[in-house]
Amino acid sequence: MLLSSAAVPSAALGQPAQAGAGERGKIMRLLRHMTLEEKVGQLFVVEVYGQDAQTVTETAAAGNQRLYGVSTPAQVIDKYKPGGVIYYTEGRGPDNLRNPRQIATLSNGLQAAATGQRRPIPLLIATDQEGGSLVFRLSAPATAMPGNMALGAGRSAADAYRSAEVIGAELAAVGINQNYAPVADVNVNPANPVIGIRSVGEDPDLVSDLVAAQVDGYHDGGVAAVAKHFPGHGDTAVDSHFGLPEVTHTRAQLEAIDLPPFRAAIDERVDAIMTAHVVLRSVDPSGAPATMSKSILTGLLRKRLDYDGLIVTDALDMRGATSTYPPHVAPVEAVKAGADQLVLAPQMDVAYNAVLDAVRSGQISMRRLDESVYRILRVKLKRGLFADPLVDVELAEKVVGAPGHLADAQVITDRTTTLVKNDAGVLPLTGDPRSVLVTGWGVTTTRTLGEAVRRRGQTVTVLETGLTPSPARIAEAVAAAAANHLVVVSTNNAAGIDATTGLPTASAAAQQALITALLATGVPIVVSAMRNPYDISRLTGVSTFLATYGYTAGAVESLTRVLFGEVNPAGRLPVTIPRADGSGALYPFGHGLRYGS
């Protein structure tokens, strides 16, 4: 089906401030010559199995066959002509990311498949590279920049910009041109199970400043930025991967807390905003998730915030979407609500045909479809993909993990570690030799920390106790502690609360028991929260406590430097640490100790 120029109301397709006459003309010409099927394909962002576009393993072929009925990534592109692809690591299944040369080669192969179609349109190739320890896809040799809450502790917009610029440059070098970052959520709920340290913090002004800086950094690094998760996922107690959370904020709270970072991102001309699978009844009393809510996406985001960039759904295969909307309904409702890109729609054949049928029947108007395709093409044109979508494979190996990037990552991380409590004056440690037990959560974390402490001339024993230490493992740690001069313990969400019972999770309770048992030995104990800084609220009797907001190698090195006084701790809490009994603040926003003051 060809579309006549008269059917495309150009005034509805992009603002003059965002697209010059020449750019609009090019996009309009593309639209006029695209078939309906090609336009619908542009809406979808798919995952593909394998590390090469043409040649895949039996396992990868089976994954593609299961999802799409074809074997290779190139065949997926040929079948659906999607507008985008998202890369994942092996943990998800697709296993796309091994090393810079391989990723760049895969990207080039996918772009060749896309531009080899009847209507050559390059792909938006996306991934989630937020920085920090929780949500990242490219691992070493890629540079591990600090995560959002660490940046919030550092309080530096310049550092936030540089972190995003480095991530963007490394993604662009391997052909990834769209990053699902920065996280613009304001984490005002200490029990939030899915955001936490992925957020800059609890202060909307601080979050706004650093989100704006990251948007600029990603753009200057060479990738499209995607602020997420609109209208705000920072005050939820349910993980939308596994259920449908509800945000109970009033309109006034929404304006004061959740929307400022998105406004800041829009002011910086962010390329895209990702939806959240959350219910927000103060805007949409129907209880529809934001992803499928016209009141939220069109009414609030498009009209109230005057945003005309891409709206990208969070993954449609998450329970926050699938628990309410079956595969043939979710994508149609998302488009009707105002979404442009449909990420990971389950049952691709069903989803694709459902949108196709909805357009043919008039449930989705041709004008509405063209608005979305226009925005998608506009981002591709802005990113220079029509001119040259391919990347230099040799250059990719030099850019990813470049020495300057690694050095900047460590310098920035050194400004984020926060000394929360030092009542016994244990820190900073002298260089005198001593025996140190490094214990607690994380096989890699405790080993890396132990090696770093050993390099400072200490005798080190490493005993990892797991996320949920057993009584037997706690007893081993206690026995080991008695034979050492100092114990350094790492925790991971030791203040975690079960959303159903309101009680500590099993892992939190076990970690608390470990700390209590170690304190009883009388040996000096230093506790470092390697994830959420809230852990101290549940660790009665701890006199020395630090927060790193992550467990990258750089975060562990920074922790060690602070322990030994090589770096004066400069991080300040980007969140309030509440008292466990709910009676107020244990440590206020902005708290942070320094040596010698």
C-alpha positions as CSV (number, residue, x, y, z in Angstrom):
1,M,0.0,0.0,0.0
2,L,1.4,3.4,-1.0
3,L,0.5,6.6,0.8
4,S,-0.3,9.7,-1.2
5,S,1.3,13.0,0.0
6,A,-2.2,14.4,0.7
7,A,-2.7,11.8,3.4
8,V,0.3,13.0,5.4
9,P,-0.5,16.2,7.3
10,S,3.0,17.6,7.6
11,A,2.1,20.1,10.4
12,A,1.3,17.1,12.6
13,L,4.6,15.4,11.8
14,G,7.3,17.1,13.8
15,Q,7.9,20.6,15.0
16,P,9.9,23.1,12.8
17,A,12.3,23.6,15.7
18,Q,13.2,20.0,15.6
19,A,13.3,19.4,11.9
20,G,14.5,21.7,9.1
21,A,12.7,22.0,5.8
22,G,15.3,19.8,4.1
23,E,15.1,17.1,6.8
24,R,11.3,17.1,6.8
25,G,11.2,16.8,3.0
26,K,13.5,13.8,3.1
27,I,11.4,12.1,5.7
28,M,8.2,12.9,3.8
29,R,9.6,11.4,0.6
30,L,10.5,8.2,2.5
31,L,7.0,8.0,4.0
32,R,5.3,8.4,0.7
33,H,7.1,5.5,-0.8
34,M,6.8,3.1,2.2
35,T,4.2,0.3,2.2
36,L,1.9,-0.1,5.1
37,E,3.8,-3.3,6.1
38,E,7.1,-1.4,6.1
39,K,5.7,1.3,8.3
40,V,4.3,-1.1,10.8
41,G,7.7,-2.9,10.9
42,Q,9.4,0.4,11.8
43,L,7.4,0.5,15.1
44,F,9.0,-2.7,16.5
45,V,12.2,-3.2,18.4
46,V,13.2,-6.9,18.4
47,E,15.8,-9.1,20.0
48,V,17.8,-11.5,17.9
49,Y,19.9,-14.5,18.9
50,G,23.5,-14.8,17.9
51,Q,26.8,-12.9,17.6
52,D,26.7,-12.6,13.8
53,A,24.0,-11.5,11.4
54,Q,24.4,-14.3,8.9
55,T,26.1,-17.3,10.7
56,V,24.8,-18.5,14.1
57,T,25.1,-21.5,16.3
58,E,22.5,-24.1,16.6
59,T,21.4,-22.6,19.9
60,A,21.0,-19.2,18.4
61,A,19.2,-20.6,15.4
62,A,16.8,-22.4,17.7
63,G,16.1,-19.1,19.6
64,N,15.3,-17.2,16.4
65,Q,13.2,-20.0,15.1
66,R,11.2,-20.1,18.4
67,L,10.5,-16.3,18.3
68,Y,10.3,-15.6,14.6
69,G,10.3,-18.9,12.5
70,V,13.7,-18.0,10.9
71,S,17.2,-18.9,11.8
72,T,19.5,-15.9,11.6
73,P,19.4,-12.2,12.7
74,A,19.5,-11.1,9.1
75,Q,16.5,-13.2,8.3
76,V,14.6,-11.6,11.2
77,I,15.3,-8.2,9.6
78,D,14.3,-9.4,6.2
79,K,11.0,-10.9,7.5
80,Y,9.7,-8.0,9.6
81,K,11.8,-5.0,8.5
82,P,11.8,-3.7,12.1
83,G,12.8,-0.2,13.0
84,G,15.1,-1.4,15.8
85,V,17.1,-4.1,17.4
86,I,18.0,-4.4,21.1
87,Y,21.2,-6.2,22.2
88,Y,21.4,-8.4,25.3
89,T,24.0,-10.5,27.0
90,E,23.8,-14.3,27.4
91,G,21.8,-14.0,30.7
92,R,18.7,-12.9,28.7
93,G,19.2,-15.5,26.0
94,P,20.2,-13.6,22.8
95,D,23.9,-13.5,23.7
96,N,24.8,-10.7,21.3
97,L,27.7,-9.1,23.1
98,R,31.2,-10.7,23.4
99,N,33.9,-8.2,22.4
100,P,34.2,-4.9,20.5
101,R,35.1,-6.4,17.2
102,Q,32.3,-9.0,17.3
103,I,29.7,-6.4,18.4
104,A,30.7,-4.0,15.6
105,T,30.7,-6.8,13.0
106,L,27.2,-7.8,14.2
107,S,26.0,-4.2,14.0
108,N,27.4,-3.8,10.5
109,G,25.7,-7.1,9.4
110,L,22.3,-6.1,10.7
111,Q,22.6,-2.6,9.1
112,A,23.6,-4.3,5.8
113,A,20.5,-6.5,6.1
114,A,18.2,-3.5,6.8
115,T,19.6,-1.3,4.1
116,G,19.6,-4.1,1.6
117,Q,15.7,-4.2,1.6
118,R,13.5,-2.7,-1.1
119,R,13.3,0.4,1.0
120,P,16.7,0.8,2.6
121,I,16.1,2.2,6.1
122,P,18.9,1.8,8.7
123,L,18.2,0.4,12.2
124,L,18.2,2.0,15.6
125,I,20.4,-0.5,17.5
126,A,19.8,-0.2,21.2
127,T,20.9,-1.5,24.5
128,D,20.7,-0.7,28.3
129,Q,24.0,0.7,29.3
130,E,23.1,2.7,32.4
131,G,26.5,2.6,34.1
132,G,27.1,1.1,37.5
133,S,26.6,-2.5,38.6
134,L,22.9,-3.3,38.0
135,V,21.8,-2.6,34.4
136,F,24.6,-2.8,31.8
137,R,25.2,-5.0,28.8
138,L,28.8,-4.3,27.6
139,S,31.3,-5.6,30.2
140,A,35.1,-5.5,30.1
141,P,36.9,-4.3,28.1
142,A,34.1,-1.7,28.1
143,T,34.6,1.1,30.6
144,A,32.5,0.6,33.8
145,M,31.4,4.1,34.6
146,P,29.7,4.7,38.0
147,G,26.0,4.3,38.3
148,N,23.4,7.1,38.8
149,M,23.2,7.1,42.6
150,A,27.0,7.2,42.8
151,L,26.9,10.2,40.5
152,G,24.3,11.7,42.7
153,A,26.7,11.2,45.7
154,G,29.4,13.0,43.7
155,R,27.1,16.0,43.0
156,S,28.9,16.9,39.8
157,A,27.1,17.6,36.5
158,A,30.5,17.6,34.8
159,D,31.1,14.1,36.0
160,A,27.7,13.0,34.9
161,Y,28.2,14.5,31.5
162,R,31.6,12.8,31.1
163,S,30.3,9.4,32.3
164,A,27.6,9.5,29.7
165,E,29.9,10.8,27.0
166,V,32.3,7.9,27.5
167,I,29.5,5.3,27.5
168,G,28.0,6.9,24.4
169,A,31.3,6.9,22.6
170,E,32.0,3.3,23.3
171,L,28.4,2.3,22.3
172,A,28.7,4.3,19.1
173,A,32.0,2.7,18.3
174,V,30.4,-0.8,18.1
175,G,27.4,0.4,16.2
176,I,24.9,0.8,19.0
177,N,23.3,4.1,18.3
178,Q,20.5,4.3,20.9
179,N,21.0,3.9,24.7
180,Y,18.1,3.3,27.0
181,A,19.5,5.8,29.5
182,P,19.6,7.9,31.6
183,V,17.2,6.8,34.3
184,A,15.2,9.9,35.2
185,D,13.3,8.4,38.1
186,V,13.4,10.1,41.5
187,N,13.9,7.4,44.1
188,V,11.8,8.5,47.1
189,N,11.0,5.0,48.3
190,P,13.8,3.2,50.2
191,A,12.0,-0.1,49.6
192,N,11.9,0.3,45.8
193,P,12.9,-3.1,44.5
194,V,13.7,-2.1,40.9
195,I,15.1,1.4,40.8
196,G,17.2,2.2,43.9
197,I,20.8,3.0,42.9
198,R,19.7,3.2,39.2
199,S,18.3,6.6,40.3
200,V,20.4,9.7,41.0
201,G,18.6,10.1,44.3
202,E,15.6,11.5,46.0
203,D,16.0,15.2,45.2
204,P,14.2,16.3,42.0
205,D,16.6,19.2,41.4
206,L,19.7,17.0,41.7
207,V,18.2,14.3,39.5
208,S,17.2,17.0,36.9
209,D,20.6,18.5,36.8
210,L,22.4,15.2,36.4
211,V,19.9,13.8,33.9
212,A,20.2,16.9,31.7
213,A,24.0,16.5,31.8
214,Q,23.8,12.8,30.9
215,V,21.5,13.6,28.0
216,D,24.0,16.0,26.6
217,G,26.8,13.5,27.3
218,Y,25.1,10.7,25.4
219,H,24.3,13.0,22.5
220,D,27.9,14.2,22.3
221,G,29.2,10.7,22.6
222,G,27.3,9.8,19.5
223,V,24.1,8.0,20.6
224,A,20.4,8.7,21.0
225,A,19.5,9.2,24.7
226,V,16.3,7.7,26.2
227,A,15.1,9.1,29.5
228,K,13.2,6.6,31.5
229,H,10.7,5.6,33.0
230,F,7.9,8.0,32.4
231,P,5.9,9.2,34.4
232,G,8.2,8.1,37.1
233,H,9.1,4.7,38.7
234,G,10.8,6.1,41.9
235,D,8.0,5.5,44.4
236,T,7.1,1.9,43.8
237,A,7.3,-1.2,45.9
238,V,6.7,-3.7,43.1
239,D,9.1,-4.6,40.3
240,S,7.3,-4.0,37.0
241,H,9.2,-7.0,35.5
242,F,7.1,-9.2,37.7
243,G,3.9,-7.2,38.5
244,L,2.1,-4.0,37.9
245,P,3.1,-1.3,40.4
246,E,0.9,1.7,41.3
247,V,2.3,5.1,41.9
248,T,-0.1,6.9,44.3
249,H,1.3,10.4,43.8
250,T,-1.2,13.3,43.5
251,R,-0.9,15.7,40.6
252,A,0.9,18.1,42.9
253,Q,3.4,15.4,43.9
254,L,3.8,14.4,40.3
255,E,4.6,18.0,39.3
256,A,7.0,18.5,42.3
257,I,8.8,15.1,42.3
258,D,8.5,13.0,39.2
259,L,8.2,15.3,36.2
260,P,11.1,17.8,36.7
261,P,13.8,15.4,35.5
262,F,11.8,14.6,32.3
263,R,11.2,18.3,31.7
264,A,15.0,18.8,32.1
265,A,15.6,16.0,29.6
266,I,13.1,17.5,27.1
267,D,14.8,20.9,27.5
268,E,18.0,19.2,26.4
269,R,16.2,17.9,23.3
270,V,16.4,14.3,24.5
271,D,15.8,11.9,21.5
272,A,13.4,9.6,23.3
273,I,11.5,8.9,26.5
274,M,10.7,5.4,27.7
275,T,7.4,4.6,29.4
276,A,6.9,2.8,32.7
277,H,4.5,-0.1,33.2
278,V,3.0,1.7,36.3
279,V,-0.5,2.8,37.2
280,L,-1.0,6.5,38.0
281,R,-4.6,7.1,38.8
282,S,-4.2,10.8,39.5
283,V,-3.7,11.2,35.8
284,D,-5.6,8.1,34.5
285,P,-8.3,6.9,36.9
286,S,-8.9,3.9,34.7
287,G,-5.9,2.1,36.1
288,A,-4.3,1.5,32.7
289,P,-0.5,1.2,32.8
290,A,1.2,4.4,31.6
291,T,2.5,2.5,28.5
292,M,-1.2,2.0,27.4
293,S,-2.6,5.2,28.8
294,K,-3.5,8.0,26.3
295,S,-4.1,10.3,29.2
296,I,-0.5,9.8,30.3
297,L,1.4,9.5,27.0
298,T,-0.6,11.9,24.9
299,G,-2.3,14.1,27.4
300,L,0.5,14.5,29.9
301,L,3.7,13.9,28.0
302,R,2.9,15.2,24.5
303,K,0.5,18.0,25.4
304,R,1.3,19.1,28.9
305,L,5.1,18.7,28.6
306,D,5.1,19.7,24.9
307,Y,7.2,16.7,23.9
308,D,7.4,15.7,20.3
309,G,10.3,13.2,20.4
310,L,10.1,9.4,20.3
311,I,8.1,7.6,23.0
312,V,9.6,4.2,23.5
313,T,7.8,1.5,25.5
314,D,9.4,-0.4,28.3
315,A,9.7,-4.1,27.3
316,L,6.2,-5.4,26.5
317,D,7.1,-8.8,27.6
318,M,7.4,-7.6,31.2
319,R,4.6,-8.7,33.6
320,G,3.6,-5.1,34.1
321,A,2.4,-5.3,30.5
322,T,1.5,-8.9,29.9
323,S,-0.5,-9.4,33.2
324,T,-3.1,-7.0,31.8
325,Y,-2.8,-7.0,28.1
326,P,-2.5,-10.1,25.8
327,P,0.0,-10.2,23.0
328,H,-2.5,-9.0,20.3
329,V,-3.8,-6.1,22.5
330,A,-0.7,-4.6,24.2
331,P,1.0,-3.2,21.0
332,V,-2.2,-1.8,19.6
333,E,-3.1,-0.1,22.9
334,A,0.4,1.3,23.3
335,V,0.3,2.9,19.8
336,K,-3.2,4.3,20.4
337,A,-1.9,5.8,23.7
338,G,0.9,7.6,21.9
339,A,3.9,5.2,21.9
340,D,6.1,5.2,18.8
341,Q,8.6,2.3,19.4
342,L,7.3,-1.1,20.6
343,V,10.0,-2.9,22.5
344,L,10.1,-6.7,22.7
345,A,6.4,-7.4,21.9
346,P,5.8,-11.0,22.9
347,Q,4.7,-13.3,20.0
348,M,6.0,-11.1,17.2
349,D,3.8,-12.5,14.5
350,V,0.7,-11.9,16.6
351,A,1.8,-8.4,17.6
352,Y,2.8,-7.3,14.1
353,N,-0.4,-8.5,12.5
354,A,-2.5,-7.0,15.3
355,V,-1.0,-3.6,14.6
356,L,-1.4,-4.1,10.8
357,D,-5.0,-5.1,11.2
358,A,-5.7,-2.2,13.6
359,V,-4.5,0.3,10.9
360,R,-6.4,-1.5,8.1
361,S,-9.6,-1.4,10.2
362,G,-9.1,2.3,11.2
363,Q,-8.6,1.5,14.9
364,I,-5.2,3.2,14.4
365,S,-5.5,5.9,11.9
366,M,-3.0,6.2,9.1
367,R,-2.1,9.7,10.4
368,R,-1.3,8.3,13.8
369,L,0.9,5.6,12.3
370,D,2.7,8.2,10.1
371,E,3.4,10.3,13.2
372,S,5.3,7.5,14.8
373,V,7.2,6.5,11.7
374,Y,8.1,10.1,11.1
375,R,9.6,10.4,14.6
376,I,11.5,7.2,14.2
377,L,13.0,8.2,10.8
378,R,13.8,11.7,12.2
379,V,16.0,10.2,14.9
380,K,17.7,8.0,12.4
381,L,18.4,11.0,10.1
382,K,19.6,13.1,13.1
383,R,22.0,10.4,14.1
384,G,23.4,10.2,10.5
385,L,22.4,6.7,9.9
386,F,21.0,7.3,6.4
387,A,24.4,8.7,5.4
388,D,26.5,5.9,6.9
389,P,25.1,3.3,9.3
390,L,28.3,1.2,9.4
391,V,31.2,1.5,11.9
392,D,34.9,0.9,11.7
393,V,35.6,-2.5,13.3
394,E,39.3,-1.7,13.9
395,L,38.5,1.6,15.5
396,A,35.9,-0.1,17.8
397,E,38.7,-2.0,19.5
398,K,40.6,1.2,20.2
399,V,37.7,3.2,21.5
400,V,36.1,0.6,23.8
401,G,38.0,0.6,27.1
402,A,40.5,3.3,26.0
403,P,43.0,4.2,28.6
404,G,41.7,7.7,29.0
405,H,38.1,6.4,29.5
406,L,39.3,4.0,32.2
407,A,41.3,6.7,34.0
408,D,38.3,9.1,33.9
409,A,36.1,6.4,35.3
410,Q,38.3,5.9,38.3
411,V,38.7,9.6,39.0
412,I,35.0,10.1,38.9
413,T,34.3,7.1,41.0
414,D,36.8,8.3,43.6
415,R,34.6,11.3,44.1
416,T,31.5,9.2,44.9
417,T,32.3,6.9,47.8
418,T,30.5,8.1,51.0
419,L,31.7,7.7,54.5
420,V,28.5,7.6,56.5
421,K,29.7,6.6,60.0
422,N,33.1,6.5,61.6
423,D,32.2,6.7,65.3
424,A,35.1,4.5,66.5
425,G,37.7,6.4,64.5
426,V,38.8,3.2,62.8
427,L,39.3,5.0,59.4
428,P,41.5,5.9,57.7
429,L,43.6,2.8,58.2
430,T,47.3,3.3,58.6
431,G,49.8,1.5,56.4
432,D,50.9,-0.7,59.3
433,P,50.7,-4.4,58.5
434,R,47.7,-6.2,60.0
435,S,45.6,-9.2,59.3
436,V,42.3,-8.5,57.6
437,L,39.2,-10.6,57.0
438,V,37.3,-9.6,54.0
439,T,33.9,-11.2,54.1
440,G,30.2,-10.7,53.2
441,W,28.4,-10.6,49.9
442,G,29.8,-11.2,46.4
443,V,32.3,-13.7,45.2
444,T,34.0,-11.2,42.8
445,T,33.5,-8.3,45.1
446,T,35.1,-9.9,48.1
447,R,38.0,-11.3,46.0
448,T,38.6,-8.0,44.3
449,L,38.5,-6.1,47.6
450,G,40.8,-8.7,49.2
451,E,43.3,-8.3,46.5
452,A,43.2,-4.5,46.8
453,V,43.7,-4.6,50.5
454,R,46.6,-7.1,50.1
455,R,48.3,-4.7,47.7
456,R,48.4,-2.3,50.6
457,G,50.7,-4.6,52.6
458,Q,48.0,-6.4,54.6
459,T,47.6,-10.1,55.3
460,V,44.2,-10.9,53.9
461,T,41.7,-13.8,54.3
462,V,38.7,-13.8,52.0
463,L,35.5,-15.6,53.1
464,E,32.5,-14.9,50.9
465,T,29.2,-15.6,52.7
466,G,26.7,-15.2,49.9
467,L,23.6,-13.1,49.6
468,T,21.8,-15.2,52.2
469,P,24.5,-16.5,54.6
470,S,23.6,-19.7,56.3
471,P,24.1,-20.2,60.1
472,A,27.1,-22.5,59.3
473,R,28.7,-19.9,57.0
474,I,28.1,-17.2,59.7
475,A,29.9,-19.4,62.2
476,E,32.8,-19.8,59.8
477,A,33.0,-16.0,59.4
478,V,32.9,-15.5,63.2
479,A,35.7,-18.0,63.7
480,A,37.8,-16.3,61.0
481,A,37.2,-12.9,62.5
482,A,38.6,-13.9,65.8
483,A,41.9,-14.7,64.1
484,N,42.2,-11.2,62.5
485,H,42.8,-7.6,63.5
486,L,40.1,-6.1,61.3
487,V,37.0,-7.3,59.4
488,V,35.7,-5.6,56.3
489,V,32.2,-6.7,55.4
490,S,30.3,-6.1,52.2
491,T,26.5,-6.0,52.1
492,N,23.9,-6.1,49.3
493,N,20.5,-4.8,50.2
494,A,20.7,-5.8,53.8
495,A,17.8,-3.5,54.6
496,G,15.5,-5.1,52.0
497,I,11.9,-5.4,52.9
498,D,9.4,-7.9,51.5
499,A,6.6,-5.9,49.9
500,T,4.0,-8.5,50.9
501,T,4.9,-9.0,54.6
502,G,6.6,-5.8,55.4
503,L,9.4,-7.8,57.1
504,P,13.0,-8.1,56.1
505,T,13.6,-10.4,53.1
506,A,15.4,-13.6,53.9
507,S,18.7,-12.4,52.4
508,A,18.4,-9.1,54.4
509,A,17.7,-10.9,57.7
510,A,20.6,-13.3,57.1
511,Q,23.0,-10.5,56.3
512,Q,21.9,-8.6,59.5
513,A,22.5,-11.8,61.5
514,L,26.0,-12.0,60.0
515,I,26.8,-8.4,61.0
516,T,25.4,-9.0,64.5
517,A,27.5,-12.1,65.0
518,L,30.7,-10.4,63.8
519,L,30.1,-7.4,66.1
520,A,29.9,-9.8,69.0
521,T,33.5,-10.9,68.4
522,G,34.8,-7.5,69.5
523,V,37.0,-7.2,66.4
524,P,36.8,-3.8,64.7
525,I,34.2,-4.1,61.9
526,V,34.0,-1.9,58.8
527,V,30.8,-2.4,56.8
528,S,30.4,-1.2,53.2
529,A,27.1,-1.2,51.4
530,M,27.8,-2.3,47.9
531,R,24.4,-1.5,46.6
532,N,21.7,0.5,48.5
533,P,23.0,2.9,51.2
534,Y,19.9,2.2,53.2
535,D,21.6,-0.9,54.8
536,I,22.8,1.1,57.8
537,S,19.2,1.6,59.0
538,R,19.0,-2.1,59.9
539,L,22.5,-2.7,61.1
540,T,22.4,-2.0,64.9
541,G,25.7,-1.4,66.6
542,V,27.8,-0.8,63.4
543,S,30.2,2.1,64.1
544,T,32.0,2.3,60.7
545,F,29.9,2.3,57.5
546,L,30.5,3.4,53.9
547,A,28.4,3.4,50.8
548,T,29.7,2.8,47.3
549,Y,26.4,2.5,45.4
550,G,27.9,-0.3,43.2
551,Y,30.4,-3.0,43.0
552,T,32.3,-2.4,39.8
553,A,36.1,-2.8,40.0
554,G,36.4,0.9,40.1
555,A,34.0,1.2,43.0
556,V,35.9,-1.5,45.0
557,E,39.2,0.3,44.2
558,S,37.7,3.6,45.4
559,L,36.5,2.0,48.6
560,T,40.0,0.7,49.3
561,R,41.5,4.1,48.6
562,V,39.1,5.6,51.1
563,L,39.8,2.9,53.7
564,F,43.5,3.7,53.6
565,G,43.1,7.5,53.4
566,E,44.6,7.7,49.8
567,V,41.4,9.4,48.9
568,N,39.5,11.7,51.2
569,P,35.8,10.6,51.0
570,A,33.9,13.2,49.1
571,G,30.5,11.5,48.4
572,R,27.4,12.8,50.1
573,L,24.2,10.9,50.5
574,P,21.8,11.5,47.6
575,V,19.0,10.0,49.7
576,T,17.8,10.2,53.2
577,I,18.5,7.1,55.3
578,P,15.3,6.5,57.4
579,R,15.3,5.0,60.9
580,A,14.1,1.4,60.8
581,D,11.1,2.2,63.1
582,G,10.0,5.0,60.7
583,S,10.5,7.7,63.3
584,G,12.4,10.0,61.0
585,A,15.8,10.4,59.4
586,L,18.8,8.4,60.6
587,Y,21.1,10.3,58.2
588,P,19.8,13.2,56.2
589,F,20.1,13.9,52.5
590,G,23.6,15.4,51.9
591,H,25.3,13.7,54.9
592,G,28.9,12.6,54.3
593,L,32.0,12.6,56.5
594,R,35.5,13.6,55.5
595,Y,38.8,12.9,57.2
596,G,40.3,15.8,59.1
597,S,37.0,17.8,59.5
